[in-house]
């Protein structure tokens, strides 16, 4: 099982690297591309918890694209990522 701290760092890295809004499926796909070489897979529930925590901390902002919830990194989120 993946450590939550690693997932947090990787989620922030994905948003910083791609510089665009992503929905849950997009983030899950990106993470699984990273972890599949290690024979691991991200737990959907953990990913939702991580995204909710990052949003509550002000590191991600949420918006809707059609019916889908999506997120984009905030300036505070970028600063936090580079401070890690």
trRosetta pair geometry for C-beta under 8 A, 3 or more apart (Angstrom, degrees):
i j d omega theta_ij theta_ji phi_ij phi_ji
1 40 7.9 125 -131 -145 15 113
1 43 7.2 4 -145 -30 96 125
2 6 5.8 -116 -179 74 96 122
2 7 5.6 96 129 -54 127 104
2 35 6.7 -56 -77 -119 135 142
2 40 5.7 111 -60 167 99 140
2 42 6.1 -33 25 -107 151 64
2 43 7.3 -160 39 2 102 90
2 46 7.2 163 73 108 104 161
3 6 4.5 88 69 4 93 105
3 7 7.1 -163 94 -7 49 85
4 7 5.6 -56 -151 37 36 113
4 8 6.4 42 151 -24 68 102
4 46 6.2 -135 -104 -162 86 114
4 49 7.6 -50 -136 98 120 123
4 50 6.7 -173 -162 -81 85 104
5 8 5.6 -50 -151 31 33 114
5 9 6.6 29 154 -15 64 104
6 9 5.9 -55 -150 38 32 109
6 10 6.2 27 154 -15 66 111
7 10 5.7 -59 -143 42 30 109
7 11 6.1 34 156 -24 66 105
7 31 7.1 26 -139 -139 85 138
7 42 6.3 117 -120 -130 119 113
7 46 6.1 95 43 139 177 116
7 47 6.8 -123 -178 -93 133 64
7 50 5.3 -114 120 -77 113 158
8 11 5.9 -54 -147 33 27 110
8 12 6.5 23 156 -13 62 106
8 50 5.4 -153 -85 -147 70 113
8 53 7.5 -52 -108 85 115 128
8 54 7.0 163 -143 -66 88 111
9 12 5.9 -58 -151 39 30 109
9 13 6.2 34 150 -23 65 109
9 81 7.6 124 -145 -136 62 80
9 84 5.9 177 -115 152 103 161
10 13 5.3 -51 -144 35 34 117
10 14 6.4 40 155 -24 65 100
10 31 6.0 97 127 -117 130 90
10 34 6.1 -171 -155 87 134 169
11 14 5.8 -50 -152 30 31 113
11 15 6.7 25 153 -12 63 105
11 27 6.3 26 -132 -163 91 123
11 31 7.2 -12 -79 -76 72 119
11 47 7.5 149 -85 -144 128 79
11 50 5.6 155 -13 137 158 131
11 51 6.8 -143 -164 -77 151 73
11 54 6.7 -136 110 -34 134 158
12 15 5.9 -59 -151 40 33 107
12 16 6.1 30 154 -17 69 109
12 54 7.2 -170 -73 -126 89 140
12 59 6.9 -48 -105 163 108 133
12 73 7.0 95 -146 -113 66 127
12 77 6.3 -159 -133 176 99 95
12 80 7.0 -108 -135 96 148 99
12 81 4.1 -175 153 -96 127 112
12 84 7.5 122 78 -7 152 147
13 16 5.8 -56 -142 40 29 109
13 17 5.9 26 160 -18 66 113
13 81 6.7 158 -71 -156 52 127
14 17 6.0 -59 -142 40 24 108
14 18 6.0 2 168 -1 64 115
14 22 7.2 -33 134 7 115 166
14 27 6.3 126 104 -132 155 77
14 30 4.8 102 -131 127 136 150
14 31 7.2 -67 -51 -61 148 74
15 18 6.4 -64 -134 47 23 96
15 19 7.8 92 165 -73 52 28
15 22 6.9 -126 -97 16 79 123
15 60 6.9 -123 -103 -102 167 101
15 71 7.3 -60 -103 116 131 101
15 72 7.0 142 -155 -161 114 37
15 73 3.8 129 143 -45 127 116
15 77 6.8 -28 102 137 142 137
16 19 7.2 10 180 -65 28 70
16 73 6.1 1 -68 13 58 176
16 77 7.8 -154 -67 126 90 95
16 78 5.7 124 -109 -118 102 81
16 81 5.2 -147 -49 101 143 167
18 22 6.8 61 89 -52 149 123
18 30 7.7 -87 -39 -103 140 153
19 73 7.9 -72 -113 40 44 116
20 72 7.1 -77 160 -117 27 99
21 63 6.7 -56 -133 54 145 115
21 65 7.0 145 120 -44 136 129
21 70 4.6 58 165 148 111 126
21 71 6.6 169 -151 82 76 26
21 72 4.3 -51 -91 -68 78 101
22 26 3.9 -132 -163 92 97 134
22 27 5.2 116 128 -53 130 83
22 30 7.6 -30 -154 -6 156 136
22 70 6.2 171 87 -158 21 91
22 71 6.2 -27 63 60 72 77
22 72 7.6 131 13 -84 65 55
23 26 5.1 101 51 6 63 104
23 27 7.3 -132 100 -3 32 90
23 65 6.8 -105 -63 43 115 121
23 68 4.6 -23 -118 161 143 129
23 69 6.6 121 -136 84 87 51
23 70 4.6 -62 -78 -97 71 81
23 71 7.7 126 -105 11 31 72
24 27 5.9 -58 -148 39 32 108
24 28 6.1 33 155 -20 67 110
24 47 7.1 115 -156 126 92 122
24 48 7.2 9 -130 -89 129 80
24 51 7.1 -95 -103 -15 87 169
24 68 7.8 -141 17 -167 87 102
24 69 7.0 44 -26 76 103 95
25 28 5.7 -55 -144 39 29 113
25 29 6.2 33 156 -22 64 106
26 29 5.8 -57 -151 34 27 113
26 30 6.5 25 154 -17 64 107
27 30 5.8 -55 -149 37 32 111
27 31 6.3 29 155 -17 66 107
27 47 6.6 154 113 -172 117 124
27 51 7.0 119 85 -78 171 127
27 71 7.7 13 -48 47 137 117
28 31 5.9 -57 -146 38 29 109
28 32 6.2 24 158 -16 64 109
28 42 6.4 -148 -139 74 70 126
28 44 6.8 6 -112 -108 133 78
28 47 6.0 55 -89 -180 86 174
29 32 6.0 -60 -146 39 26 107
29 33 6.6 32 153 -23 62 104
30 33 5.7 -53 -155 29 31 114
30 34 6.9 29 149 -17 63 103
31 34 5.6 -56 -156 34 37 111
31 35 6.1 13 157 -4 72 114
31 42 4.4 13 126 -22 135 147
31 47 6.9 -153 22 -104 164 125
32 35 5.8 -62 -132 49 34 100
32 36 5.7 49 166 -43 70 102
32 41 5.8 14 -120 -136 96 76
32 42 6.1 -109 -67 16 73 97
33 36 6.3 -38 -133 13 21 113
34 37 7.5 -74 169 23 31 101
35 38 5.4 -66 -162 45 57 108
35 40 4.2 -81 177 83 111 93
35 41 6.1 157 106 -91 130 26
35 42 6.1 148 12 -39 155 81
36 39 7.4 46 -170 -79 39 21
36 40 7.5 -124 -83 59 26 51
36 41 7.2 39 -86 -84 70 75
42 46 6.6 -128 -178 73 81 113
42 47 5.4 70 149 -59 123 115
43 46 4.1 75 74 9 103 110
43 47 6.8 -175 88 -12 52 84
44 47 5.6 -56 -150 35 31 114
44 48 6.5 32 153 -19 65 104
45 48 5.8 -52 -151 34 33 112
45 49 6.5 34 151 -18 64 105
46 49 5.5 -54 -150 37 34 113
46 50 6.2 36 152 -21 67 105
47 50 5.6 -52 -146 35 31 113
47 51 6.3 28 156 -15 65 106
48 51 5.9 -55 -146 39 29 108
48 52 6.2 30 155 -18 64 109
49 52 5.8 -58 -146 39 28 111
49 53 6.2 28 156 -19 65 107
50 53 5.8 -56 -148 36 28 110
50 54 6.3 24 156 -15 65 108
51 54 5.8 -55 -144 39 30 109
51 55 6.2 32 155 -20 64 108
51 60 6.6 -54 -159 58 71 162
51 71 6.2 -151 -159 -28 111 161
52 55 5.7 -56 -147 38 29 112
52 56 6.2 29 155 -19 65 107
53 56 5.7 -55 -144 38 30 110
53 57 6.2 24 157 -14 65 110
54 57 5.8 -58 -144 42 29 109
54 59 4.4 -78 -170 70 83 115
54 60 4.5 55 122 1 106 111
54 71 7.9 73 95 -176 118 150
54 77 6.8 58 -177 -118 106 117
55 58 7.8 50 177 -66 30 19
55 59 7.4 -87 -70 57 24 70
55 60 4.7 -56 -81 75 67 99
55 61 7.1 115 -135 -107 84 21
55 62 5.6 23 -134 -36 135 106
55 71 6.6 -103 -81 -121 108 125
57 80 7.9 68 131 -85 128 169
58 74 6.1 -66 159 52 70 157
58 76 5.1 6 122 77 104 151
58 77 7.4 -151 119 -52 58 83
59 73 6.8 -31 161 -145 71 76
59 74 6.0 -153 -164 39 24 101
59 76 5.9 -111 -98 104 55 92
59 77 3.3 106 -170 -99 72 91
59 80 5.5 -62 -110 38 120 147
59 81 7.9 121 -160 -40 122 88
60 71 4.4 7 176 -175 124 122
60 72 6.8 145 -158 70 74 29
60 73 5.9 -50 -103 -101 68 46
60 74 6.5 -163 -99 -9 14 90
60 77 5.8 79 -58 -86 52 152
61 71 6.7 153 75 -152 36 69
61 72 5.7 -22 58 61 87 83
61 74 5.4 94 -25 -64 99 103
62 69 5.8 -20 -163 -168 113 100
62 70 7.1 142 -156 77 61 41
62 71 5.4 -35 -97 -95 62 77
63 69 7.8 141 77 -156 28 56
63 70 5.6 -31 71 68 75 91
63 71 7.6 144 22 -96 70 29
63 72 6.9 4 14 2 115 108
64 67 7.2 -28 -166 -138 109 12
64 68 6.8 142 -156 75 64 44
64 69 6.3 -45 -99 -99 66 46
64 70 6.9 128 -125 18 16 88
65 68 5.1 -22 66 67 84 100
65 70 4.9 38 -2 -15 109 137
73 77 4.1 -136 -164 93 86 137
73 78 5.8 99 143 -53 125 80
73 81 7.7 -15 -154 -20 141 136
74 77 4.5 107 49 0 70 103
74 78 7.3 -131 97 -2 42 82
75 78 5.8 -50 -152 33 35 111
75 79 6.5 36 150 -17 65 105
76 79 5.6 -53 -148 38 33 113
76 80 6.2 36 152 -21 66 106
77 80 5.6 -52 -144 36 30 113
77 81 6.4 34 154 -22 63 104
78 81 5.7 -53 -150 33 32 113
78 82 6.5 22 157 -11 65 107
79 82 6.1 -62 -149 41 29 104
79 83 6.2 29 153 -20 65 111
80 83 5.6 -60 -147 37 30 113
80 84 6.9 45 152 -39 63 95
81 84 5.9 -43 -160 8 33 116
